[in-house]
Amino acid sequence: MSDFFKTAKNTTSDQAPPAAPAATVILLREASESFEVLLLLRAKAIQFAGGNWVFPGGRIDPADYKSNPDDEIAAARVAAARESSEEAGLTLNSEEFSFFSHWTTPLIEKKRFSTWFLWSEISRDQSIVVDEGEIVDHLWVTPSDAIQMMRRKEIKILPPTFLTLYELAQCSNIDDVQTMTSSRELPRYFPNLVLHEKTPGILLENDSGYDSGDMDHNGVKQRVIMGKSGWEFIDET
């Protein structure tokens, strides 16, 4: 990993591969004391995020734009519903999706995506049927329990998934999620991926070290770093 960072950390926007439009949907359902989120396990053989637990989603295909090739928002809804059907056997109404955040993959990555994160509530009687190809398992779990599973090294998740779970864990119920997402401006994350003493981390744009990639920079810190027990979010804004 360290060799990759050494060769890739100076990638510029002109050198980086373009970020392909993508969409993912955070599916929530009521639980006895809180709410649960659906995570899907990507097959280890998959090049991108193989072996990681993710939300249903993938690239926005040309057909997802339907009659308007310029409406990426509408296409994101269609793509998220389509991917949920293909990966988990779900039939969802994309018009019921709300937007949660947007993530653009760091410049140094070889595969880059411009991903709309949506969310929706579904009923407990919806059955999950994974495709047994790209997706090999599924899990309904509370956001806080998912984070604890990561800390016990029972599951692997990527930083965007972790930060999303972290935000969801601050909510007591699905109504709280609705209030949070409807009352804020859509967060847009374009992290700077860095390696500090062989430990990976992403600096968010409010972090004082964002432009330089200096993890030791004095000033405001807003970052996700890999600690001894998995990802940790540091927010001193």
N, C-alpha and C positions, 0 to 999 in steps of 0.2 A: 504493500500500500504506500509506503513512504516513497518509493521510486516514482510511483504514479504522481503523487503530489509534487515531487520535486520537478518533474517535467511538465506538469499541467497547470501549476498554480498561477503562471503568468499569462494564461490564455486571455485574449482580448475578445471583445464582441465581434470583431471582424474575423477572427480565427475560429470561433466556436461554431459548432453545427447549429442550425436553426432549431428552435423549440417547437415541436409539433403540437398542435392544439389537441387537448385531451380533456376528459371529464371523469369525475368519480363522485359517487353518492354515498353519504353517511346515512345508513339506515338505522333508525331507532325504534324500539318497541317498549311498551310499559313492562315493568317488573314489579315484584311484590313491594319493594321498598324504594325503588328508584327507577332506572330505565337501563336497557341494554343496547349495545351497538353490535352490528354484524361485522365480523372480520372473516376474510377468506384467506386461505393459505395457498400461495403460489408455488407451483411445482419447482423443485430445486433446479431442474434442468433449464428453466426459463432464464434467458440472459439478463433481463431487467427485473430486479427485485426477487429473483428466485429464492425460495425458502423463507420469504417474509410474509407476515400477515398484513393484509391490505383491505381497503374498502373496495367494493365492486367498481370497476371502471376501466378505461382504456382510451385509445386514440379516438378522436372525432373523425369519422369516415366522411368522404365526399357526399354519400347518400344521406347523411344526417342533416345536411343543410337544406334538404328538400327543395322548396321553390325559391329560397333566398340565400344565395351563396355568400352574402356579406353578414348574415345574422349569426355570429358565433354563439351568442347567448342562447338562442333557440336551439342551435345545433348541439350545444353542450347538454341541454335537457334531454334531447332525443338520444344522444350517445350514452348518457348515464343510464337511461331506462333500457336501452338495447343491451348494454354490457351486463346489467343486472339480470336480464333474461338469459343471455348466453352463458354467463358464469355461474349463476345461482338459481336459474329456473323461475325467476320472479316476473310477474306481470304487474308493472307499475304505471301510474299516471304521471307522466313527466311534468304536467302542469301543476302538480302538487309539490314539486321540489322548490326549496328555498336555497339561496346561495349562502355559503358558509365562509369561504375564503378563496383566494387564488394563489397558486404557487408556480413560479418559473424555476426550472432546474438551474443550478449554478453553471457558470460558463465552462468550468473545467471538465464537466461530465461529457462523455462521448455520446450518450443518448440523452436528449433534452426534451422536456415537455413543458407546455404552457397549460396548466391544469386548473380547471374550474372545479372547486369542491362544493357540491350541493348536499343538502340533507333533506330527509323526509321521515315521517313516522309511518310505520306499517303495523298491521294487526298481528297478534300472536298466532293466528291460525294460518299464516302464510308459511308454506313449507319451503325449505331450501334444498335444492338439488344441484350439486356442483357438477361441472362438466367433466370431471375426472381427467382432464387434459392439462389445461393451463392452471386450473384450480383443483386442488385435491382434498380439501377439507374446509369446514366452516366452524365458526364459534360465535355464540351469543354470550356477551360478557359485559358487565358494567365497565365504564371507562376507567374507574379507579382500580378495579380488579385486573384489567388488561395491563395497566402500568405495573402493577405488582407482579404479574406473570412475567413481564419483561425483566423486571429487576431480579427475579429468581431464575432468569435465563430459560424460561419455559417457552417463550415465543420471541421472535425477532421482528422488529418493526423499524421502519425508516423514520427520519426526523419529522417529515410532515405529518405522518400518522401519529407519532408520539405527541407533537404539539397540539394536534386536533383532539386527541384523547385527553390531554392535559386540560384544555379549555372546557371540554365536555364534563370533566370531573369536577369542575367548579359549580356545575348546575345540579340542583336537587331533583329536578324532574324535567319532562319534555317541555312544559310551559316555560321553564327557565331558559331552555335552549332557544325557544321562539323569541322570548324577550331579549336575550343577548344578541341574537343575530339581526333582529329587526331594529334594534336601537343603535347599532354601530355602523360606521362606514365599512364597506367590505374590505377586510385586511388583504393586502397584496404583498406576498413574500417573494423576494428575489435574493436568496441568501448567498453569501460568499463562503464557499467551502474551503476550510483551511486545516492544516495539520500542525498541532502544537505538541512538541515533545512526543511525537509518534501517536498522539491522540487526536482523532478527527473531531471537528465541530463545525457548526455553521453560524456565521455572524449575520444577524438581521440588520436591516438598513439603519435602525436607530442606534446601533452599537458604534461607539467612537472608533473602533478599529475596523469598521466595515470596509472602507476604501483601501486601507493599507494591508488588511489581512493580519494585523498584529494583535494577537490574543492578549498580549501584556500591555496594550495601550491604556494609558490612564484616561478615565472618563466613564461615560455611560456604557453599561453592559446590557445587551439584549441578545442572547445567544442560546443555542442548544449544543451541549457538549457531551461527549461520551465519558461517563464516569465509571467507577468500578462496578456499579450495579446497573449499567445501562445509561440511556439518555437522561440528561438533566436540563431543565430550563432555568436560565438565569435571566431575571428581568429587573434591572435597577433603573428603569426609566422613570 
